[in-house]
C-alpha cells in the first residue's frame, strides 16, 4: 500500500548558491535579456505570418520560412524559460507573497479581465474603477487578503491571489498567473506558497477552494500542489471542493492514496454515498 504525505517540498538548494549572490543575480538578468530578445524575434516572425494572411497573393515561400522561424523561436523560448525558472528557484527560493499595492492593480486587472478568465471572479467584464473599488473593500476587511504573487529574485509580479479567512479556514477565492508564465510550473509554486502562507502566517487549520470540472489545467495544478478532492456539487453550477488540512501539510497526518478520490476520469458517482 502506497502512502503519501502532503507537505511543502523544500526548494532545491546547492552549496554554491550563496557563495557569490551577485553572480546568480547577473546570470538571471542576462537570461531575462536573452528571453526578451527572443520574444521580440518571435513576435516579428509571427507578424510576418499574420501579415501574409491579408495579401491577395502571398509569397508562400516566405510564409513557410517565417513559420519555421516561429516554430524555432517558440521552442527556444520554452527552453530558456525553463532554465530561468530553475535559476530562480536555486538562487532565491522561488515565489513570494505580499499585499498588492494600488499602483499594481491595473496590470492585475488586465490579466483578470481577459476572456475566459474573468468569469472565475466576475460574471461580466468589469471596469478598472470597479476592480479598484473592490480592492479598497478587500483592504478594509480583515478577513480578506489580496496578495501579489512575485518571483523572489527578480521581484517580478506574475500573479494575484485572493484569500478569505474565516474562523480556522482559509478559502482560496481566486488565483491567476499572468498568461506568459502559465504552464511553466509557476502555478504550482505559487499554490505551495499560498498553502504555506495559510498555515504559517494566518495560522489556519484548513484551506479550501472550489473549481469547475472543465478547468482541467487548474485541477492539475491544484492536484500537484497537494489539494485533495473533498466533494462535488451539481446544482446551478458544477464544481469540486478541494482542500488541505494543516495536519496533512505538516506531515502529522498520513494520506492513504487508496482513500483519495479518483481524478477526473472517474464517474461522478464516486463522490456520493451508495444508495441502500
LOKE-366782 format. One record per residue (C-alpha): residue number from 0; residue in one letter; x, y, z. Coordinates in Angstrom, 2 decimals, padded with zeros to 5 digits. Layout:
% residues N
     n   res        xx        yy        zz
   NUM     A         X         Y         Z
...
% end
This chain:
% residues 276
     n   res        xx        yy        zz
     0     X    000.00    000.00    000.00
     1     X    001.41    003.37   -001.03
     2     X    001.22    006.26    001.37
     3     X    001.98    009.89    000.70
     4     X    002.35    012.93    002.87
     5     X    001.12    016.31    001.72
     6     X    003.62    018.95    002.66
     7     X    005.50    021.78    001.07
     8     X    008.56    020.40   -000.67
     9     X    011.71    022.37    000.10
    10     X    013.16    024.35   -002.73
    11     X    016.19    022.71   -004.23
    12     X    019.41    024.26   -002.98
    13     X    023.10    023.97   -003.81
    14     X    026.17    024.70   -001.74
    15     X    027.47    027.32   -004.17
    16     X    024.25    029.32   -004.41
    17     X    025.12    031.78   -001.66
    18     X    028.86    031.93   -002.26
    19     X    028.55    034.77   -004.76
    20     X    024.95    036.09   -004.85
    21     X    025.83    038.72   -007.43
    22     X    026.93    036.01   -009.86
    23     X    023.50    034.42   -009.66
    24     X    021.76    037.79   -010.00
    25     X    023.82    038.54   -013.10
    26     X    023.08    035.13   -014.61
    27     X    019.34    035.60   -014.07
    28     X    019.33    039.12   -015.51
    29     X    021.35    038.03   -018.54
    30     X    018.95    035.18   -019.18
    31     X    015.99    037.55   -018.87
    32     X    017.54    039.82   -021.51
    33     X    018.08    036.86   -023.84
    34     X    014.44    035.84   -023.36
    35     X    013.25    039.37   -024.11
    36     X    015.25    039.44   -027.36
    37     X    013.89    036.02   -028.33
    38     X    010.36    037.21   -027.62
    39     X    010.92    040.20   -029.91
    40     X    012.19    037.94   -032.69
    41     X    009.28    035.58   -032.22
    42     X    006.84    038.49   -032.40
    43     X    008.48    039.72   -035.61
    44     X    008.04    036.42   -037.44
    45     X    004.53    035.92   -036.05
    46     X    003.61    039.30   -037.51
    47     X    005.09    038.35   -040.88
    48     X    002.86    035.27   -040.99
    49     X   -000.20    037.29   -039.96
    50     X    000.65    039.98   -042.49
    51     X    000.65    037.42   -045.29
    52     X   -002.92    036.45   -044.45
    53     X   -004.10    039.86   -045.68
    54     X   -002.29    039.69   -049.03
    55     X   -004.17    038.77   -052.19
    56     X   -001.24    036.73   -053.49
    57     X    001.09    035.97   -050.55
    58     X    004.56    034.60   -051.14
    59     X    004.23    031.01   -049.93
    60     X    007.99    030.53   -049.68
    61     X    008.30    033.50   -047.33
    62     X    005.32    032.30   -045.30
    63     X    006.90    028.86   -044.85
    64     X    010.23    030.43   -043.88
    65     X    008.58    032.74   -041.34
    66     X    006.51    029.83   -039.99
    67     X    009.66    027.79   -039.49
    68     X    011.23    030.69   -037.58
    69     X    008.13    030.92   -035.39
    70     X    008.47    027.25   -034.50
    71     X    012.20    027.53   -033.82
    72     X    011.93    030.62   -031.61
    73     X    008.93    029.16   -029.75
    74     X    010.94    026.04   -028.90
    75     X    013.95    028.14   -027.91
    76     X    011.82    030.30   -025.63
    77     X    010.35    027.28   -023.92
    78     X    013.83    026.03   -023.08
    79     X    015.06    029.45   -021.95
    80     X    012.06    029.98   -019.69
    81     X    012.61    026.57   -018.13
    82     X    016.23    027.49   -017.42
    83     X    015.15    030.79   -015.90
    84     X    012.71    029.11   -013.54
    85     X    015.40    026.69   -012.36
    86     X    017.85    029.55   -011.74
    87     X    015.23    031.49   -009.83
    88     X    014.37    028.53   -007.62
    89     X    018.01    027.61   -006.99
    90     X    019.02    031.14   -006.09
    91     X    016.14    032.74   -004.24
    92     X    013.56    030.19   -003.15
    93     X    011.01    030.84   -005.86
    94     X    007.73    032.58   -005.03
    95     X    006.95    035.31   -002.51
    96     X    003.53    036.66   -001.48
    97     X    002.81    040.17   -000.27
    98     X   -000.18    042.56   -000.21
    99     X   -000.99    044.18   -003.54
   100     X   -000.12    047.86   -003.95
   101     X   -002.56    050.19   -005.65
   102     X   -000.10    051.03   -008.42
   103     X   -000.03    047.34   -009.40
   104     X   -003.78    046.95   -009.76
   105     X   -004.15    047.99   -013.39
   106     X   -001.70    045.32   -014.51
   107     X   -003.52    042.66   -012.48
   108     X   -006.89    043.91   -013.71
   109     X   -005.67    043.36   -017.28
   110     X   -004.92    039.70   -016.55
   111     X   -008.20    039.15   -014.73
   112     X   -010.32    040.82   -017.41
   113     X   -009.17    038.55   -020.22
   114     X   -011.92    036.44   -021.84
   115     X   -012.18    033.02   -020.25
   116     X   -010.54    034.24   -017.03
   117     X   -012.76    036.97   -015.62
   118     X   -015.74    034.64   -015.16
   119     X   -013.83    032.96   -012.31
   120     X   -014.03    036.19   -010.29
   121     X   -016.67    038.29   -012.06
   122     X   -019.70    037.26   -014.09
   123     X   -019.18    040.01   -016.68
   124     X   -016.43    042.30   -017.89
   125     X   -015.60    044.89   -015.24
   126     X   -014.07    048.32   -015.48
   127     X   -010.83    049.16   -013.74
   128     X   -012.77    051.52   -011.46
   129     X   -014.94    048.60   -010.27
   130     X   -011.87    046.47   -009.60
   131     X   -010.28    049.38   -007.73
   132     X   -013.39    049.74   -005.54
   133     X   -013.31    046.01   -004.79
   134     X   -009.65    046.24   -003.83
   135     X   -010.40    049.06   -001.36
   136     X   -013.21    046.94    000.09
   137     X   -010.89    043.96    000.47
   138     X   -008.28    046.13    002.17
   139     X   -010.84    047.30    004.73
   140     X   -011.92    043.74    005.51
   141     X   -009.53    041.96    007.87
   142     X   -010.77    038.60    006.60
   143     X   -009.72    039.31    003.01
   144     X   -006.14    039.03    001.77
   145     X   -005.39    040.38   -001.73
   146     X   -001.87    039.15   -002.49
   147     X    000.60    039.76   -005.27
   148     X    002.47    036.66   -006.45
   149     X    006.01    037.60   -007.34
   150     X    009.32    035.96   -008.11
   151     X    011.59    036.49   -005.14
   152     X    014.80    037.18   -007.05
   153     X    013.60    039.48   -009.85
   154     X    010.64    040.92   -007.86
   155     X    008.54    040.46   -010.98
   156     X    004.81    040.14   -010.29
   157     X    003.45    037.11   -012.08
   158     X    000.06    036.64   -010.45
   159     X   -002.64    037.50   -007.96
   160     X   -004.40    035.56   -005.21
   161     X   -007.46    036.44   -003.15
   162     X   -007.94    034.66    000.20
   163     X   -010.83    034.77    002.67
   164     X   -010.06    033.78    006.27
   165     X   -013.00    032.85    008.49
   166     X   -012.51    031.22    011.93
   167     X   -009.94    028.49    011.19
   168     X   -010.46    028.05    007.44
   169     X   -008.95    029.92    004.50
   170     X   -010.88    029.86    001.24
   171     X   -008.87    030.48   -001.89
   172     X   -011.38    032.69   -003.71
   173     X   -009.30    033.36   -006.82
   174     X   -005.82    032.86   -008.19
   175     X   -004.33    033.82   -011.54
   176     X   -000.91    033.55   -013.16
   177     X   -000.10    036.03   -015.90
   178     X   -000.55    034.46   -019.35
   179     X    003.10    034.28   -020.41
   180     X    004.06    032.50   -017.16
   181     X    001.50    029.70   -017.34
   182     X    002.32    026.04   -018.00
   183     X    005.85    026.60   -016.66
   184     X    005.50    025.37   -013.09
   185     X    004.94    028.79   -011.52
   186     X    001.29    028.00   -010.77
   187     X    002.20    025.03   -008.59
   188     X    004.97    027.01   -006.87
   189     X    002.52    029.83   -006.19
   190     X   -000.06    027.47   -004.72
   191     X    002.54    025.85   -002.47
   192     X    003.42    029.32   -001.20
   193     X   -000.29    030.11   -000.66
   194     X   -000.62    026.94    001.41
   195     X    002.47    027.82    003.45
   196     X    001.15    031.36    003.95
   197     X   -002.19    029.92    005.10
   198     X   -000.72    027.67    007.77
   199     X    002.34    029.64    008.89
   200     X    001.25    033.27    008.56
   201     X   -002.51    033.08    009.07
   202     X   -002.37    030.07    011.45
   203     X   -005.40    028.47    009.80
   204     X   -006.28    024.79    010.14
   205     X   -007.75    024.24    006.68
   206     X   -007.52    025.70    003.19
   207     X   -010.27    025.01    000.65
   208     X   -011.27    026.09   -002.82
   209     X   -013.87    025.39   -005.46
   210     X   -013.04    024.71   -009.08
   211     X   -015.06    023.94   -012.18
   212     X   -014.75    020.37   -013.55
   213     X   -013.99    021.70   -017.03
   214     X   -011.00    023.75   -015.83
   215     X   -008.50    020.96   -016.48
   216     X   -005.26    022.99   -016.16
   217     X   -006.33    024.39   -012.79
   218     X   -007.32    020.96   -011.50
   219     X   -003.94    019.52   -012.42
   220     X   -002.20    022.46   -010.76
   221     X   -004.21    022.04   -007.55
   222     X   -003.50    018.30   -007.53
   223     X    000.22    018.93   -007.97
   224     X    000.13    021.31   -005.00
   225     X   -001.37    018.59   -002.80
   226     X   -005.06    019.56   -002.74
   227     X   -007.43    016.62   -002.24
   228     X   -010.95    016.22   -003.63
   229     X   -013.46    016.67   -000.82
   230     X   -016.85    016.81   -002.56
   231     X   -018.69    017.51   -005.80
   232     X   -021.63    019.90   -006.26
   233     X   -024.06    019.52   -009.14
   234     X   -026.65    022.26   -008.59
   235     X   -026.79    025.53   -010.50
   236     X   -023.03    025.34   -011.08
   237     X   -020.97    022.18   -011.12
   238     X   -017.77    022.20   -009.14
   239     X   -015.31    020.30   -007.00
   240     X   -014.39    021.32   -003.49
   241     X   -010.73    020.64   -002.78
   242     X   -008.65    021.26    000.30
   243     X   -005.71    020.55    002.59
   244     X   -005.63    020.23    006.37
   245     X   -002.77    021.58    008.44
   246     X   -002.01    018.08    009.75
   247     X   -001.65    016.82    006.17
   248     X    000.62    019.69    005.17
   249     X    002.82    019.32    008.26
   250     X    003.08    015.56    007.85
   251     X    001.29    014.77    011.10
   252     X   -001.48    013.04    009.19
   253     X   -000.65    010.46    006.53
   254     X   -002.92    010.38    003.49
   255     X   -003.66    006.94    002.10
   256     X   -003.74    007.13   -001.68
   257     X   -006.45    004.47   -001.83
   258     X   -008.76    006.78    000.13
   259     X   -008.18    009.80   -002.09
   260     X   -011.00    010.48   -004.54
   261     X   -010.13    009.47   -008.12
   262     X   -009.23    012.11   -010.67
   263     X   -011.45    013.43   -013.45
   264     X   -011.64    010.14   -015.32
   265     X   -013.79    008.68   -012.53
   266     X   -017.61    008.77   -012.70
   267     X   -019.25    011.39   -010.54
   268     X   -021.00    008.68   -008.56
   269     X   -017.80    008.10   -006.60
   270     X   -018.44    011.38   -004.78
   271     X   -021.76    010.21   -003.36
   272     X   -022.68    007.59   -000.80
   273     X   -024.23    004.48   -002.38
   274     X   -028.00    004.23   -002.11
   275     X   -029.01    001.49    000.32
% end
